Amino acid sequence: MPAKKYITWAAMAFVAFYVITQPDGAAQSVENAATGISSAADSLATFVNSLA
């Protein structure tokens, strides 16, 4: 269990470092992730609607 805690803390530290040193890149990454999630949701909605 301690390894999971250390990995979580390391990941959080990396994200914080990335946001502090590259805020534009971090914002672009979040925007890309949100766009991907939105696209997946739209595709799922289209699939479910075509079942009816």
All heavy atoms as TSV, in Angstrom:
chain	resi	resn	atom	element	x	y	z
A	1	MET	N	N	0.802	-1.201	0.000
A	1	MET	CA	C	0.000	0.000	0.000
A	1	MET	C	C	0.847	1.269	0.000
A	1	MET	O	O	0.460	2.228	-0.640
A	1	MET	CB	C	-0.906	-0.053	1.225
A	1	MET	CG	C	-2.341	0.326	1.061
A	1	MET	SD	S	-3.116	0.254	-0.510
A	1	MET	CE	C	-4.470	-0.771	-0.128
A	2	PRO	N	N	1.976	1.310	0.678
A	2	PRO	CA	C	2.769	2.539	0.669
A	2	PRO	C	C	3.251	2.927	-0.728
A	2	PRO	O	O	3.364	4.109	-1.019
A	2	PRO	CB	C	3.950	2.236	1.577
A	2	PRO	CG	C	3.505	1.117	2.443
A	2	PRO	CD	C	2.539	0.328	1.615
A	3	ALA	N	N	3.503	1.945	-1.586
A	3	ALA	CA	C	3.962	2.263	-2.939
A	3	ALA	C	C	2.902	3.060	-3.691
A	3	ALA	O	O	3.229	4.005	-4.418
A	3	ALA	CB	C	4.309	0.983	-3.685
A	4	LYS	N	N	1.635	2.694	-3.516
A	4	LYS	CA	C	0.552	3.417	-4.177
A	4	LYS	C	C	0.510	4.867	-3.709
A	4	LYS	O	O	0.305	5.787	-4.507
A	4	LYS	CB	C	-0.772	2.719	-3.889
A	4	LYS	CG	C	-1.950	3.334	-4.605
A	4	LYS	CD	C	-3.223	2.573	-4.324
A	4	LYS	CE	C	-4.399	3.212	-5.008
A	4	LYS	NZ	N	-5.646	2.490	-4.722
A	5	LYS	N	N	0.722	5.071	-2.425
A	5	LYS	CA	C	0.729	6.427	-1.873
A	5	LYS	C	C	1.877	7.245	-2.460
A	5	LYS	O	O	1.694	8.399	-2.846
A	5	LYS	CB	C	0.862	6.374	-0.351
A	5	LYS	CG	C	0.787	7.758	0.300
A	5	LYS	CD	C	1.093	7.710	1.782
A	5	LYS	CE	C	-0.048	7.147	2.563
A	5	LYS	NZ	N	0.144	7.257	4.021
A	6	TYR	N	N	3.058	6.639	-2.574
A	6	TYR	CA	C	4.216	7.344	-3.125
A	6	TYR	C	C	4.022	7.677	-4.599
A	6	TYR	O	O	4.376	8.766	-5.056
A	6	TYR	CB	C	5.490	6.525	-2.934
A	6	TYR	CG	C	5.890	6.350	-1.489
A	6	TYR	CD1	C	6.289	5.116	-1.010
A	6	TYR	CD2	C	5.851	7.417	-0.594
A	6	TYR	CE1	C	6.655	4.940	0.308
A	6	TYR	CE2	C	6.201	7.255	0.731
A	6	TYR	CZ	C	6.608	6.018	1.179
A	6	TYR	OH	O	6.959	5.850	2.478
A	7	ILE	N	N	3.442	6.752	-5.334
A	7	ILE	CA	C	3.184	7.005	-6.755
A	7	ILE	C	C	2.165	8.124	-6.919
A	7	ILE	O	O	2.320	8.992	-7.785
A	7	ILE	CB	C	2.717	5.706	-7.450
A	7	ILE	CG1	C	3.881	4.717	-7.512
A	7	ILE	CG2	C	2.181	6.000	-8.838
A	7	ILE	CD1	C	3.491	3.332	-7.974
A	8	THR	N	N	1.140	8.138	-6.076
A	8	THR	CA	C	0.138	9.200	-6.131
A	8	THR	C	C	0.766	10.561	-5.845
A	8	THR	O	O	0.515	11.537	-6.562
A	8	THR	CB	C	-0.995	8.923	-5.129
A	8	THR	OG1	O	-1.588	7.668	-5.441
A	8	THR	CG2	C	-2.050	10.012	-5.174
A	9	TRP	N	N	1.597	10.630	-4.804
A	9	TRP	CA	C	2.266	11.888	-4.473
A	9	TRP	C	C	3.215	12.325	-5.584
A	9	TRP	O	O	3.291	13.512	-5.922
A	9	TRP	CB	C	3.029	11.778	-3.154
A	9	TRP	CG	C	2.127	11.953	-1.972
A	9	TRP	CD1	C	1.645	10.984	-1.151
A	9	TRP	CD2	C	1.576	13.186	-1.491
A	9	TRP	NE1	N	0.839	11.525	-0.192
A	9	TRP	CE2	C	0.775	12.880	-0.373
A	9	TRP	CE3	C	1.666	14.509	-1.899
A	9	TRP	CZ2	C	0.079	13.861	0.327
A	9	TRP	CZ3	C	0.970	15.478	-1.193
A	9	TRP	CH2	C	0.193	15.146	-0.094
A	10	ALA	N	N	3.920	11.386	-6.170
A	10	ALA	CA	C	4.838	11.720	-7.269
A	10	ALA	C	C	4.063	12.244	-8.476
A	10	ALA	O	O	4.489	13.222	-9.117
A	10	ALA	CB	C	5.665	10.500	-7.647
A	11	ALA	N	N	2.934	11.629	-8.786
A	11	ALA	CA	C	2.118	12.085	-9.909
A	11	ALA	C	C	1.574	13.491	-9.649
A	11	ALA	O	O	1.576	14.344	-10.542
A	11	ALA	CB	C	0.977	11.116	-10.169
A	12	MET	N	N	1.126	13.731	-8.428
A	12	MET	CA	C	0.622	15.064	-8.085
A	12	MET	C	C	1.725	16.113	-8.171
A	12	MET	O	O	1.490	17.232	-8.643
A	12	MET	CB	C	-0.010	15.043	-6.693
A	12	MET	CG	C	-1.316	14.285	-6.647
A	12	MET	SD	S	-2.037	14.046	-5.010
A	12	MET	CE	C	-1.840	15.594	-4.208
A	13	ALA	N	N	2.918	15.752	-7.724
A	13	ALA	CA	C	4.050	16.682	-7.797
A	13	ALA	C	C	4.403	16.973	-9.251
A	13	ALA	O	O	4.691	18.119	-9.607
A	13	ALA	CB	C	5.253	16.101	-7.060
A	14	PHE	N	N	4.358	15.949	-10.100
A	14	PHE	CA	C	4.654	16.154	-11.516
A	14	PHE	C	C	3.629	17.076	-12.160
A	14	PHE	O	O	3.987	17.979	-12.914
A	14	PHE	CB	C	4.690	14.813	-12.254
A	14	PHE	CG	C	4.891	14.956	-13.729
A	14	PHE	CD1	C	6.132	15.287	-14.241
A	14	PHE	CD2	C	3.834	14.779	-14.610
A	14	PHE	CE1	C	6.318	15.439	-15.608
A	14	PHE	CE2	C	4.004	14.930	-15.962
A	14	PHE	CZ	C	5.258	15.258	-16.476
A	15	VAL	N	N	2.350	16.861	-11.862
A	15	VAL	CA	C	1.297	17.714	-12.425
A	15	VAL	C	C	1.476	19.156	-11.954
A	15	VAL	O	O	1.379	20.096	-12.744
A	15	VAL	CB	C	-0.096	17.171	-12.061
A	15	VAL	CG1	C	-1.187	18.184	-12.383
A	15	VAL	CG2	C	-0.353	15.854	-12.779
A	16	ALA	N	N	1.745	19.341	-10.672
A	16	ALA	CA	C	1.957	20.697	-10.145
A	16	ALA	C	C	3.154	21.355	-10.816
A	16	ALA	O	O	3.093	22.529	-11.204
A	16	ALA	CB	C	2.152	20.646	-8.637
A	17	PHE	N	N	4.240	20.617	-10.981
A	17	PHE	CA	C	5.431	21.152	-11.644
A	17	PHE	C	C	5.112	21.539	-13.079
A	17	PHE	O	O	5.508	22.603	-13.553
A	17	PHE	CB	C	6.566	20.110	-11.601
A	17	PHE	CG	C	7.788	20.531	-12.346
A	17	PHE	CD1	C	8.659	21.450	-11.790
A	17	PHE	CD2	C	8.073	20.006	-13.598
A	17	PHE	CE1	C	9.797	21.848	-12.474
A	17	PHE	CE2	C	9.192	20.398	-14.296
A	17	PHE	CZ	C	10.066	21.321	-13.728
A	18	TYR	N	N	4.376	20.683	-13.785
A	18	TYR	CA	C	4.014	20.954	-15.179
A	18	TYR	C	C	3.140	22.193	-15.289
A	18	TYR	O	O	3.352	23.035	-16.155
A	18	TYR	CB	C	3.306	19.730	-15.763
A	18	TYR	CG	C	2.955	19.845	-17.220
A	18	TYR	CD1	C	3.933	20.032	-18.193
A	18	TYR	CD2	C	1.632	19.767	-17.644
A	18	TYR	CE1	C	3.612	20.126	-19.528
A	18	TYR	CE2	C	1.296	19.852	-18.980
A	18	TYR	CZ	C	2.292	20.036	-19.926
A	18	TYR	OH	O	1.966	20.132	-21.242
A	19	VAL	N	N	2.164	22.328	-14.393
A	19	VAL	CA	C	1.261	23.488	-14.427
A	19	VAL	C	C	2.034	24.769	-14.129
A	19	VAL	O	O	1.790	25.808	-14.751
A	19	VAL	CB	C	0.095	23.297	-13.439
A	19	VAL	CG1	C	-0.686	24.585	-13.243
A	19	VAL	CG2	C	-0.829	22.195	-13.930
A	20	ILE	N	N	2.974	24.715	-13.206
A	20	ILE	CA	C	3.738	25.903	-12.833
A	20	ILE	C	C	4.722	26.303	-13.926
A	20	ILE	O	O	4.865	27.479	-14.246
A	20	ILE	CB	C	4.465	25.671	-11.491
A	20	ILE	CG1	C	3.440	25.604	-10.365
A	20	ILE	CG2	C	5.496	26.762	-11.218
A	20	ILE	CD1	C	4.000	25.101	-9.047
A	21	THR	N	N	5.391	25.320	-14.529
A	21	THR	CA	C	6.432	25.648	-15.506
A	21	THR	C	C	5.894	25.818	-16.917
A	21	THR	O	O	6.489	26.552	-17.711
A	21	THR	CB	C	7.532	24.574	-15.522
A	21	THR	OG1	O	6.957	23.310	-15.859
A	21	THR	CG2	C	8.217	24.487	-14.176
A	22	GLN	N	N	4.787	25.148	-17.248
A	22	GLN	CA	C	4.219	25.215	-18.595
A	22	GLN	C	C	2.714	25.426	-18.535
A	22	GLN	O	O	1.937	24.539	-18.910
A	22	GLN	CB	C	4.509	23.899	-19.345
A	22	GLN	CG	C	5.957	23.566	-19.517
A	22	GLN	CD	C	6.641	24.490	-20.499
A	22	GLN	OE1	O	6.032	24.979	-21.451
A	22	GLN	NE2	N	7.900	24.767	-20.262
A	23	PRO	N	N	2.258	26.583	-18.071
A	23	PRO	CA	C	0.804	26.771	-17.922
A	23	PRO	C	C	0.042	26.698	-19.247
A	23	PRO	O	O	-1.073	26.175	-19.290
A	23	PRO	CB	C	0.671	28.136	-17.269
A	23	PRO	CG	C	1.964	28.821	-17.506
A	23	PRO	CD	C	3.000	27.754	-17.646
A	24	ASP	N	N	0.648	27.191	-20.334
A	24	ASP	CA	C	-0.039	27.127	-21.626
A	24	ASP	C	C	-0.180	25.680	-22.093
A	24	ASP	O	O	-1.229	25.280	-22.603
A	24	ASP	CB	C	0.710	27.937	-22.683
A	24	ASP	CG	C	0.643	29.429	-22.415
A	24	ASP	OD1	O	-0.323	29.876	-21.774
A	24	ASP	OD2	O	1.572	30.146	-22.833
A	25	GLY	N	N	0.874	24.902	-21.925
A	25	GLY	CA	C	0.817	23.492	-22.306
A	25	GLY	C	C	-0.167	22.721	-21.456
A	25	GLY	O	O	-0.890	21.845	-21.948
A	26	ALA	N	N	-0.224	23.027	-20.166
A	26	ALA	CA	C	-1.166	22.357	-19.267
A	26	ALA	C	C	-2.604	22.699	-19.662
A	26	ALA	O	O	-3.464	21.816	-19.681
A	26	ALA	CB	C	-0.898	22.754	-17.820
A	27	ALA	N	N	-2.847	23.961	-19.979
A	27	ALA	CA	C	-4.195	24.368	-20.391
A	27	ALA	C	C	-4.590	23.674	-21.691
A	27	ALA	O	O	-5.736	23.231	-21.836
A	27	ALA	CB	C	-4.256	25.880	-20.561
A	28	GLN	N	N	-3.662	23.553	-22.617
A	28	GLN	CA	C	-3.942	22.877	-23.883
A	28	GLN	C	C	-4.238	21.394	-23.650
A	28	GLN	O	O	-5.118	20.826	-24.284
A	28	GLN	CB	C	-2.767	23.039	-24.850
A	28	GLN	CG	C	-3.041	22.507	-26.240
A	28	GLN	CD	C	-4.141	23.254	-26.950
A	28	GLN	OE1	O	-4.269	24.461	-26.836
A	28	GLN	NE2	N	-4.959	22.539	-27.689
A	29	SER	N	N	-3.504	20.783	-22.736
A	29	SER	CA	C	-3.741	19.369	-22.416
A	29	SER	C	C	-5.143	19.164	-21.842
A	29	SER	O	O	-5.837	18.207	-22.208
A	29	SER	CB	C	-2.697	18.869	-21.422
A	29	SER	OG	O	-1.415	18.910	-21.990
A	30	VAL	N	N	-5.554	20.049	-20.952
A	30	VAL	CA	C	-6.894	19.946	-20.365
A	30	VAL	C	C	-7.956	20.172	-21.429
A	30	VAL	O	O	-8.967	19.455	-21.486
A	30	VAL	CB	C	-7.058	20.946	-19.197
A	30	VAL	CG1	C	-8.509	21.013	-18.728
A	30	VAL	CG2	C	-6.141	20.569	-18.053
A	31	GLU	N	N	-7.730	21.129	-22.304
A	31	GLU	CA	C	-8.685	21.397	-23.382
A	31	GLU	C	C	-8.800	20.192	-24.315
A	31	GLU	O	O	-9.915	19.811	-24.706
A	31	GLU	CB	C	-8.253	22.633	-24.174
A	31	GLU	CG	C	-9.235	23.038	-25.250
A	31	GLU	CD	C	-8.826	24.311	-25.976
A	31	GLU	OE1	O	-7.985	25.061	-25.465
A	31	GLU	OE2	O	-9.367	24.527	-27.076
A	32	ASN	N	N	-7.669	19.578	-24.652
A	32	ASN	CA	C	-7.694	18.397	-25.514
A	32	ASN	C	C	-8.437	17.244	-24.844
A	32	ASN	O	O	-9.197	16.524	-25.504
A	32	ASN	CB	C	-6.275	17.969	-25.878
A	32	ASN	CG	C	-5.605	18.931	-26.833
A	32	ASN	OD1	O	-6.255	19.727	-27.489
A	32	ASN	ND2	N	-4.287	18.859	-26.898
A	33	ALA	N	N	-8.217	17.054	-23.563
A	33	ALA	CA	C	-8.905	15.988	-22.835
A	33	ALA	C	C	-10.408	16.246	-22.812
A	33	ALA	O	O	-11.212	15.325	-23.014
A	33	ALA	CB	C	-8.354	15.876	-21.420
A	34	ALA	N	N	-10.806	17.486	-22.570
A	34	ALA	CA	C	-12.230	17.829	-22.535
A	34	ALA	C	C	-12.867	17.630	-23.904
A	34	ALA	O	O	-13.996	17.123	-24.007
A	34	ALA	CB	C	-12.419	19.260	-22.065
A	35	THR	N	N	-12.160	17.982	-24.953
A	35	THR	CA	C	-12.667	17.784	-26.308
A	35	THR	C	C	-12.842	16.301	-26.602
A	35	THR	O	O	-13.845	15.888	-27.190
A	35	THR	CB	C	-11.716	18.426	-27.338
A	35	THR	OG1	O	-11.616	19.825	-27.063
A	35	THR	CG2	C	-12.214	18.227	-28.760
A	36	GLY	N	N	-11.887	15.488	-26.184
A	36	GLY	CA	C	-11.986	14.051	-26.389
A	36	GLY	C	C	-13.158	13.441	-25.644
A	36	GLY	O	O	-13.889	12.594	-26.188
A	37	ILE	N	N	-13.359	13.865	-24.405
A	37	ILE	CA	C	-14.483	13.360	-23.618
A	37	ILE	C	C	-15.806	13.784	-24.249
A	37	ILE	O	O	-16.751	12.991	-24.343
A	37	ILE	CB	C	-14.378	13.829	-22.152
A	37	ILE	CG1	C	-13.186	13.147	-21.476
A	37	ILE	CG2	C	-15.668	13.555	-21.393
A	37	ILE	CD1	C	-12.835	13.715	-20.122
A	38	SER	N	N	-15.876	15.019	-24.714
A	38	SER	CA	C	-17.092	15.513	-25.364
A	38	SER	C	C	-17.378	14.729	-26.642
A	38	SER	O	O	-18.531	14.369	-26.912
A	38	SER	CB	C	-16.937	16.999	-25.681
A	38	SER	OG	O	-18.028	17.472	-26.431
A	39	SER	N	N	-16.353	14.453	-27.403
A	39	SER	CA	C	-16.514	13.688	-28.636
A	39	SER	C	C	-17.001	12.270	-28.337
A	39	SER	O	O	-17.889	11.747	-29.026
A	39	SER	CB	C	-15.192	13.645	-29.395
A	39	SER	OG	O	-15.288	12.834	-30.532
A	40	ALA	N	N	-16.437	11.665	-27.318
A	40	ALA	CA	C	-16.864	10.313	-26.938
A	40	ALA	C	C	-18.317	10.313	-26.477
A	40	ALA	O	O	-19.087	9.405	-26.820
A	40	ALA	CB	C	-15.953	9.772	-25.840
A	41	ALA	N	N	-18.716	11.330	-25.717
A	41	ALA	CA	C	-20.097	11.423	-25.254
A	41	ALA	C	C	-21.050	11.617	-26.430
A	41	ALA	O	O	-22.132	11.008	-26.468
A	41	ALA	CB	C	-20.244	12.566	-24.254
A	42	ASP	N	N	-20.663	12.440	-27.392
A	42	ASP	CA	C	-21.506	12.638	-28.571
A	42	ASP	C	C	-21.664	11.341	-29.363
A	42	ASP	O	O	-22.752	11.007	-29.830
A	42	ASP	CB	C	-20.916	13.722	-29.479
A	42	ASP	CG	C	-21.048	15.116	-28.914
A	42	ASP	OD1	O	-21.882	15.317	-28.003
A	42	ASP	OD2	O	-20.313	16.012	-29.385
A	43	SER	N	N	-20.566	10.607	-29.503
A	43	SER	CA	C	-20.626	9.333	-30.224
A	43	SER	C	C	-21.514	8.336	-29.503
A	43	SER	O	O	-22.293	7.617	-30.130
A	43	SER	CB	C	-19.215	8.753	-30.385
A	43	SER	OG	O	-18.418	9.599	-31.177
A	44	LEU	N	N	-21.413	8.281	-28.198
A	44	LEU	CA	C	-22.250	7.381	-27.413
A	44	LEU	C	C	-23.722	7.765	-27.533
A	44	LEU	O	O	-24.597	6.898	-27.687
A	44	LEU	CB	C	-21.814	7.382	-25.946
A	44	LEU	CG	C	-22.551	6.421	-25.029
A	44	LEU	CD1	C	-22.365	4.977	-25.480
A	44	LEU	CD2	C	-22.073	6.591	-23.601
A	45	ALA	N	N	-24.002	9.053	-27.489
A	45	ALA	CA	C	-25.396	9.513	-27.632
A	45	ALA	C	C	-25.939	9.153	-29.015
A	45	ALA	O	O	-27.094	8.724	-29.145
A	45	ALA	CB	C	-25.471	11.020	-27.407
A	46	THR	N	N	-25.135	9.303	-30.039
A	46	THR	CA	C	-25.561	8.942	-31.396
A	46	THR	C	C	-25.857	7.455	-31.473
A	46	THR	O	O	-26.860	7.033	-32.062
A	46	THR	CB	C	-24.478	9.317	-32.414
A	46	THR	OG1	O	-24.253	10.725	-32.349
A	46	THR	CG2	C	-24.888	8.943	-33.831
A	47	PHE	N	N	-25.005	6.644	-30.860
A	47	PHE	CA	C	-25.216	5.193	-30.856
A	47	PHE	C	C	-26.518	4.833	-30.131
A	47	PHE	O	O	-27.323	4.065	-30.657
A	47	PHE	CB	C	-24.029	4.505	-30.183
A	47	PHE	CG	C	-24.249	3.052	-29.931
A	47	PHE	CD1	C	-24.212	2.133	-30.963
A	47	PHE	CD2	C	-24.497	2.587	-28.643
A	47	PHE	CE1	C	-24.432	0.785	-30.728
A	47	PHE	CE2	C	-24.706	1.246	-28.399
A	47	PHE	CZ	C	-24.675	0.340	-29.447
A	48	VAL	N	N	-26.727	5.392	-28.966
A	48	VAL	CA	C	-27.925	5.067	-28.193
A	48	VAL	C	C	-29.175	5.535	-28.948
A	48	VAL	O	O	-30.180	4.822	-28.983
A	48	VAL	CB	C	-27.852	5.694	-26.782
A	48	VAL	CG1	C	-29.169	5.577	-26.050
A	48	VAL	CG2	C	-26.735	5.035	-25.983
A	49	ASN	N	N	-29.126	6.709	-29.551
A	49	ASN	CA	C	-30.281	7.199	-30.305
A	49	ASN	C	C	-30.585	6.335	-31.516
A	49	ASN	O	O	-31.740	6.201	-31.927
A	49	ASN	CB	C	-30.076	8.657	-30.737
A	49	ASN	CG	C	-30.194	9.613	-29.581
A	49	ASN	OD1	O	-30.874	9.323	-28.595
A	49	ASN	ND2	N	-29.539	10.753	-29.693
A	50	SER	N	N	-29.569	5.739	-32.120
A	50	SER	CA	C	-29.807	4.917	-33.306
A	50	SER	C	C	-30.390	3.561	-32.933
A	50	SER	O	O	-30.907	2.851	-33.803
A	50	SER	CB	C	-28.497	4.717	-34.072
A	50	SER	OG	O	-27.599	3.902	-33.353
A	51	LEU	N	N	-30.347	3.176	-31.683
A	51	LEU	CA	C	-30.936	1.922	-31.250
A	51	LEU	C	C	-32.466	1.974	-31.201
A	51	LEU	O	O	-33.125	0.959	-31.337
A	51	LEU	CB	C	-30.419	1.539	-29.849
A	51	LEU	CG	C	-28.938	1.177	-29.758
A	51	LEU	CD1	C	-28.569	0.910	-28.314
A	51	LEU	CD2	C	-28.596	-0.008	-30.641
A	52	ALA	N	N	-33.001	3.148	-31.016
A	52	ALA	CA	C	-34.465	3.281	-30.868
A	52	ALA	C	C	-35.192	3.219	-32.184
A	52	ALA	O	O	-34.791	3.291	-33.225
A	52	ALA	CB	C	-34.787	4.606	-30.185
